[in-house]
């Protein structure tokens, strides 16, 4: 598998690893409603084929789904993985472009070679210290915590410690030979001390033990520190994508998982 099909498969794995509260499969377009979660969890994933003369009707169907749930849609637009012409149709309908995200992959074999410098604890479920650390960076969200309980694939929650304090966390989800990396955060006072690198190495070790040869993640292209971390660890970008948002007002800021 390569090119657009690989990109589609990874993005669909990511959708399963960040499951929305409600999902409608509209002929291959996943319409996802995730109230109060990070905004990208509830975006439209338009992977199903659509003829150019059908695009407006498909967009209207998505708009009706979101309107029924009291919100407006945001589309994830990935070149060659989405129907040709969709981005232009959305622009003409007044959807603004927002965000630029890099989909990246790495070999698990390379990641497990990262030399550990901190103790990292692995748990099958999010512990209170794990979630407290994530929450300290991203804010409190019961909906986000509830989303974790909806993940059906094998998962692990990594916590890097300095002394007895959890200073960085991340999680991984194994899905048919791949492991996705999500929820990577480091407390501000612990940054620059290798905590995130230690989390990545621990997640890679878990991935190897769960029959995953490769890992993937999604990172905003304006997040310089994260991009440098992942590049040094061995990740490379395979596709860049963006969003089209129907909101008139700028939504609250978020950080890609």
C-alpha positions as CSV (number, residue, x, y, z in Angstrom):
1,X,0.0,0.0,0.0
2,X,1.4,3.4,-0.9
3,X,0.5,7.0,-1.8
4,X,-3.1,8.0,-1.4
5,X,-4.3,4.6,-0.2
6,X,-1.7,4.6,2.6
7,X,-2.7,8.1,3.6
8,X,-6.4,7.2,3.7
9,X,-5.7,4.1,5.8
10,X,-3.7,6.0,8.3
11,X,-6.2,8.8,8.7
12,X,-9.0,6.2,9.1
13,X,-6.9,4.5,11.8
14,X,-6.5,7.9,13.5
15,X,-10.3,8.4,13.4
16,X,-10.7,5.0,15.2
17,X,-8.1,6.0,17.7
18,X,-9.9,9.3,18.4
19,X,-13.5,8.1,18.2
20,X,-16.3,10.6,17.9
21,X,-19.5,10.3,20.0
22,X,-21.5,9.9,16.8
23,X,-20.3,8.7,13.4
24,X,-22.3,8.5,10.2
25,X,-20.8,6.7,7.2
26,X,-22.2,8.7,4.2
27,X,-21.0,6.6,1.2
28,X,-17.4,6.7,2.5
29,X,-17.5,10.1,4.0
30,X,-17.3,9.9,7.8
31,X,-19.4,12.5,9.4
32,X,-18.2,12.8,13.0
33,X,-19.8,14.6,15.9
34,X,-17.7,15.0,19.0
35,X,-19.2,17.7,21.3
36,X,-16.7,19.3,23.7
37,X,-13.7,17.3,22.4
38,X,-10.8,18.7,20.6
39,X,-12.2,20.2,17.4
40,X,-10.4,17.8,14.9
41,X,-12.1,14.8,16.5
42,X,-15.4,16.0,15.0
43,X,-14.3,16.8,11.4
44,X,-15.6,15.3,8.2
45,X,-13.3,12.7,6.7
46,X,-14.3,12.8,3.0
47,X,-12.6,9.7,1.6
48,X,-15.4,8.2,-0.4
49,X,-15.4,8.8,-4.2
50,X,-17.7,11.5,-5.5
51,X,-18.2,12.9,-9.0
52,X,-17.7,16.6,-9.4
53,X,-21.4,17.1,-10.1
54,X,-22.3,15.3,-6.8
55,X,-20.0,17.3,-4.6
56,X,-22.4,20.0,-3.6
57,X,-25.1,17.5,-2.7
58,X,-22.6,15.6,-0.6
59,X,-21.5,18.8,1.2
60,X,-25.1,19.7,1.8
61,X,-25.7,16.2,3.3
62,X,-22.8,16.8,5.7
63,X,-24.1,20.3,6.6
64,X,-27.5,18.8,7.4
65,X,-26.0,16.2,9.7
66,X,-24.1,18.8,11.7
67,X,-27.1,21.1,11.8
68,X,-29.1,18.3,13.3
69,X,-26.6,18.2,16.1
70,X,-26.5,21.9,16.6
71,X,-23.1,22.7,15.0
72,X,-21.4,23.3,11.6
73,X,-19.0,21.1,9.7
74,X,-15.3,21.3,9.3
75,X,-13.7,19.2,6.5
76,X,-10.3,17.5,6.6
77,X,-8.9,18.1,3.1
78,X,-6.0,15.9,2.0
79,X,-4.7,16.1,-1.6
80,X,-5.3,12.9,-3.6
81,X,-7.1,11.3,-0.7
82,X,-10.3,13.5,-1.0
83,X,-12.5,13.9,-4.1
84,X,-11.0,16.2,-6.6
85,X,-12.6,19.6,-6.6
86,X,-13.9,19.4,-3.0
87,X,-11.6,22.1,-1.7
88,X,-12.7,24.5,-4.4
89,X,-16.4,23.8,-3.7
90,X,-16.0,24.5,0.0
91,X,-14.1,27.7,-0.7
92,X,-16.9,28.9,-3.0
93,X,-19.5,28.1,-0.2
94,X,-17.6,30.4,2.2
95,X,-15.6,27.8,4.1
96,X,-12.3,29.3,5.3
97,X,-9.1,27.4,5.2
98,X,-7.4,26.7,8.5
99,X,-4.5,24.8,9.8
100,X,-1.7,22.9,8.0
101,X,-0.9,19.4,9.3
102,X,1.8,17.0,8.5
103,X,1.1,13.2,8.5
104,X,4.3,11.5,9.5
105,X,5.6,7.9,9.8
106,X,8.6,6.2,11.3
107,X,10.0,2.7,11.7
108,X,9.4,1.2,15.1
109,X,12.8,-0.5,14.8
110,X,14.5,3.0,14.7
111,X,12.4,4.5,17.5
112,X,13.2,1.7,19.9
113,X,16.9,2.6,19.6
114,X,16.3,5.9,21.3
115,X,18.4,5.7,24.5
116,X,16.2,6.1,27.6
117,X,17.2,8.7,30.1
118,X,14.1,8.8,32.3
119,X,11.8,6.3,33.9
120,X,8.6,5.8,31.8
121,X,5.6,4.0,33.2
122,X,3.2,2.2,30.8
123,X,-0.5,1.6,31.7
124,X,-3.3,0.0,29.8
125,X,-5.7,2.8,30.8
126,X,-5.2,6.5,31.5
127,X,-4.2,6.9,35.2
128,X,-5.1,10.0,37.2
129,X,-1.5,11.4,37.1
130,X,-1.4,10.7,33.3
131,X,-4.6,12.6,32.7
132,X,-3.7,15.4,35.2
133,X,-0.6,16.0,33.2
134,X,-2.4,16.1,29.9
135,X,-5.1,18.3,31.4
136,X,-2.4,20.8,32.8
137,X,-1.4,21.5,29.2
138,X,-4.7,21.2,27.3
139,X,-7.4,22.1,29.9
140,X,-10.1,20.1,31.6
141,X,-12.5,18.2,29.4
142,X,-14.7,15.3,30.6
143,X,-15.6,14.7,27.0
144,X,-12.0,14.1,26.1
145,X,-11.6,11.6,28.9
146,X,-14.8,9.9,27.8
147,X,-13.4,9.7,24.2
148,X,-10.5,7.6,25.5
149,X,-13.0,5.0,26.9
150,X,-14.4,4.6,23.4
151,X,-11.2,3.4,21.8
152,X,-11.6,-0.3,21.0
153,X,-8.1,-1.1,19.7
154,X,-5.2,-2.1,22.0
155,X,-3.9,1.1,23.7
156,X,-1.1,2.1,26.0
157,X,-0.6,5.3,28.1
158,X,3.0,6.4,28.7
159,X,4.1,8.6,31.6
160,X,7.6,10.0,31.9
161,X,8.8,10.7,35.4
162,X,11.3,13.0,37.0
163,X,11.5,11.7,40.5
164,X,7.9,10.8,41.4
165,X,6.4,13.5,39.2
166,X,4.8,12.7,35.8
167,X,6.2,15.4,33.5
168,X,5.3,14.1,30.0
169,X,2.7,11.8,28.6
170,X,1.6,10.2,25.4
171,X,-0.5,7.3,24.2
172,X,-0.4,4.8,21.3
173,X,-3.1,2.8,19.6
174,X,-2.2,-0.4,17.7
175,X,-4.3,-1.1,14.6
176,X,-3.4,-3.7,11.9
177,X,0.3,-3.4,11.8
178,X,0.6,0.3,12.7
179,X,0.6,2.2,16.0
180,X,-0.6,5.8,16.1
181,X,0.9,8.3,18.5
182,X,-1.5,10.7,20.3
183,X,-1.8,13.1,23.3
184,X,1.8,14.0,23.5
185,X,2.4,16.7,26.0
186,X,5.2,17.9,28.3
187,X,4.8,20.2,31.3
188,X,6.5,23.6,30.5
189,X,9.0,23.3,33.4
190,X,10.2,19.9,32.1
191,X,10.7,20.8,28.4
192,X,14.2,20.4,26.9
193,X,15.0,17.5,29.2
194,X,14.2,14.7,26.8
195,X,10.9,13.7,28.4
196,X,9.0,13.5,25.2
197,X,11.7,11.5,23.5
198,X,11.6,9.0,26.3
199,X,7.8,8.8,25.9
200,X,8.2,8.1,22.2
201,X,10.8,5.4,22.8
202,X,8.5,3.6,25.4
203,X,5.5,3.8,23.0
204,X,7.7,2.3,20.3
205,X,8.7,-0.6,22.5
206,X,5.1,-1.3,23.3
207,X,4.2,-1.1,19.5
208,X,6.9,-3.6,18.7
209,X,5.4,-6.0,21.3
210,X,2.0,-5.5,19.7
211,X,3.0,-6.5,16.1
212,X,3.3,-2.9,14.8
213,X,6.3,-2.3,12.5
214,X,5.6,1.4,11.9
215,X,4.2,4.3,13.8
216,X,2.4,7.4,12.6
217,X,1.4,10.8,14.0
218,X,-0.2,14.1,13.0
219,X,1.5,17.4,13.9
220,X,0.6,21.0,13.1
221,X,3.2,22.5,10.7
222,X,3.5,25.6,12.8
223,X,4.5,23.6,15.9
224,X,8.3,24.0,15.5
225,X,9.4,22.2,18.7
226,X,7.2,19.2,18.0
227,X,8.4,19.0,14.4
228,X,12.0,19.1,15.5
229,X,11.4,16.4,18.1
230,X,9.8,14.0,15.6
231,X,12.4,14.6,12.9
232,X,15.2,13.8,15.4
233,X,13.3,10.7,16.5
234,X,13.1,9.4,12.9
235,X,9.7,10.5,11.6
236,X,9.3,11.8,8.1
237,X,6.3,13.6,6.5
238,X,4.3,11.7,3.8
239,X,1.4,14.1,3.2
240,X,0.3,17.6,4.3
241,X,-3.4,18.4,4.7
242,X,-5.6,21.3,5.9
243,X,-9.1,21.9,7.0
244,X,-12.1,23.9,5.7
245,X,-14.2,25.4,8.4
246,X,-17.8,26.7,8.2
247,X,-17.5,28.6,11.4
248,X,-17.6,32.4,11.1
249,X,-15.9,32.9,14.4
250,X,-12.4,31.5,15.3
251,X,-12.9,28.4,17.5
252,X,-10.9,28.0,20.6
253,X,-7.3,27.0,20.1
254,X,-6.2,23.4,20.3
255,X,-3.1,21.4,19.9
256,X,-3.0,18.4,17.6
257,X,-2.8,15.2,19.5
